[in-house]
């Protein structure tokens, strides 16, 4: 359980992003992710429409993008592999010196 909490904290740590992005994502954590998926379930299975404004959808989109970026960063750091989102990471301000060069990638995943 402690290991899961540690990983969760890393995923929802937005300090890698700009101050503006950090402010927009205050309160966006695992419980918010669960809430979003519950709302999605109700849209699909109960024909509800919980979003009232387009700005709500934009904020959720931003949240999902940042989670994907964070998971990519954690994967690159852990396994020293390049992912398709490398360009997104660079544009998001991830340090290019942390992106492994072609010859530095591990051939097998270490557990």
N, C-alpha and C positions, 0 to 999 in steps of 0.2 A: 504494500500500500504506500509506503514512504517513497519508493522508487517512482511509482505512478504520479504521486503528488509533485515530485521534483521535475519530472518531464512536463507535467501540466503547467507548472510555473514557468518553465522555459518557453513553452508554446505561446502562452499569453503574456509574455514579457515583451512589451513594444518599445523598449529603450533603443533598439537598433534603428527605429524609424524617426522621422522628423518630429519636432515638438508638436506641430499641428496634428499629425497623425496620432500621436500619443494622446492628445487631448480628446480627439474624436472617439478614441477607443476606450476611454475610461469606463469601467464597468463591463466591458466585453470580455467575458471569461467563459469557463466551461458551463456555468449555469445559464448564461446568455445563449450559448450555442444550443443547449438543450431546449431552451424556450423557443428559439427560432425553429428547430426541427419539430417541436410540438405544434407550432403554428402551421408549418408546412404540412404536417399530417392532417390537420383540420381542413386545410385548403383542399387537399386531395380527397379525403374520405368523408368530410362533412359539408363540403361546398361552402366553407366560410371564406371571407376575404378580410383578414385582420389588418392589412396595411391600408392606411387611410391617405397617406401622402407618398409621392414618389421619393421624397427625401429619406423616408424610412427604408425603402428598398436600396437606395444608394449607400446608406450607412451599413446595411447588412452585406452588400456586395464588397464594400471596403474591408469589412471584418473578415470575410471569407478569403479575400486576396491576401490579407496580412497573415492569416493562419497558414495558407499554402506557402507563402514566402518563408515564414518561420520554420515550418516543417522541412522545407528545402534546405535552409541554413543548418538546421540541426543534423539533417542527413549528411550534408556535405562535410560538416565538422566531424561527425562520428565515423563516417566510412571513407572519407577522402575520394568521393566520386563526383563527377560532374552530372548535372541534371539539365533537363530542357529549360528550366527556368533561370539559367545562369544570367541571361541578359536582363531579366526582370530584377534579379538580385542586384546587379551592378547599377541599374537605373534607380533602385531603391536606396542606394547608399551603402550597400554591403561592401566591406573592404575587399578590393580586388586581390590583395595579397593573401587572403584567406581562401581564395578559389584555387583548388589544386590544378597544377599544369598537367597536360596530357600524360607525361611520363611519370608523374607522381601518383597517379590513381592506383588504388589497390586492385589486384586482380580478383581477390576473393573477399567476401565480407567476413570480418572478424566478429566473433560474438563476445 
